[in-house]
Amino acid sequence: MLNSDTLEVAVGMTFLFLSVSIICTAVKEWLEGIFKWRAMDLERGLRTLLADTDGTITSELLRHPLLHSLFPGTYDPTQLRSSWLTPGKGSLHMLLSQRRHLPSYIPAAQFAVALLDCVARGPVAAGIAGAAPNGACDAAAATTLHPGPLSVDSLRQSALALASPHLQRAVLSALDHSTGDVAQVKLNIERWFNGTMDRASGWYKRRTQAVLFLLGFAVAAGLNIDALHVMQRLTADKAFRDVIVKEAASISAPDAPGAAASGIQVARMTNAKQALEKLAMPIGWRNWSPTPVVGAPAVHVRALFVPRQLCWPLEATPCQRQQWLGTDWLVVLCGWLVTAFAVMLGAPFWFDVLNKFMVIRSTVKPHEKSPEEASEDRQAADAKTTAQIAPK
């Protein structure tokens, strides 16, 4: 069973991982603002949904007023490229210079309405002189437009003439399961869209985990955040545990990813780093000053970047001696890796874990301070037994 000391160690480690996760999440959101990974994955998800490798169908849809109003500029499918960001045979992504103005989110309802309108009435550019029909919406442009209200019959007529077999089959399937109701057709298209967007979310989450791991290892190595060394300190130092637990009880929930501006993200990152320093968390680096040899000239040499857990004494500044054994450095590296893997789980995860630990601790602690009293009958029986065996 967990006791109070074990819970306090768990709270301390969770507080450490939460603080480092906040720092890495702030950096990750800053990078997201530069590279626009959400917009890149959404654009790739649209082309996957429509089986549109070259982007022609996607271009027609994004010209629709309901979708074009979601982003400034234009969508140029000629700027699609392949790189390590989009693994897989034939996978492409939009160049950074072109995806800066692409939408990061498209409501499923707007997509469904725009697609059905495009199928029934043709692409927006169909009325422009010299515009050649292509892709998904050329059926209505090449045959008959439907200026009136949409109906299942008119949609089916237009869908049968679509040039894209993939899109034709998807629209016909939505019509077949609509029981003659256009609203149900729209709902079926929304479900189709949401299913593919879940896949695009998976791309983004996997990339986010990889970025958080790299950032976590960089921060752990840069600040020497050795999770194994911190756990040893928490286990051995009761006073240090009390300080960490008190600080953990007052920490606030982290912002949702993407919810804060870059300035606020930087402020949260700075506050998290200052909190670790204020609590004298056993992290960071020390200077090393070699012990002078008697009779030898004084040598003023100080080497930077010595992990504090390899110094002797531990709190000496500068270090008088340091451990150079390979196994010691291997343990430090393992501690950095533990921190990096913990950061992959994200700040919201560690905040939830911290709350659960604090709730458990609040239920365990009172019993340790004031043990439960026995019932009145048991107390009376114990008193009678004591009176009988007491010497007269």
Secondary structure, 3 states (H helix, E strand, C coil): CCCHHHHHHHHHHHHHHHHHHHHHHHHHHHHHHHHCHHHHHHHHHHHHHCCCCCCHHHHHHHCCHHHHCCCCCCCCHHHEECCCCCCCCCCCEECHHHHCCCCCCCCHHHHHHHHHHHHHHCCHHHHCCCCCCCCCCHHHHHCCCCCCCCCHHHHHHHHCCCCCHHHHHHHHHHHHCCCCCHHHHHHHHHHHHHHHHHHHHHHHHHHHHHHHHHHHHHHHHHHCCCHHHHHHHHHHCHHHHHHHHHHHHCCCCCCCCCCCCHHHHHHHHHHHHHHHHHCCCCCCEEEECCCCCCCCCCCCCCEEEEEHHHEECCCCCCECEECCCHHHHHHHHHHHHHHHHHHCCCHHHHHHHHHHHHHHHHHHHHHHHCCCCCCHHHHHHHHHHHHHHCCC
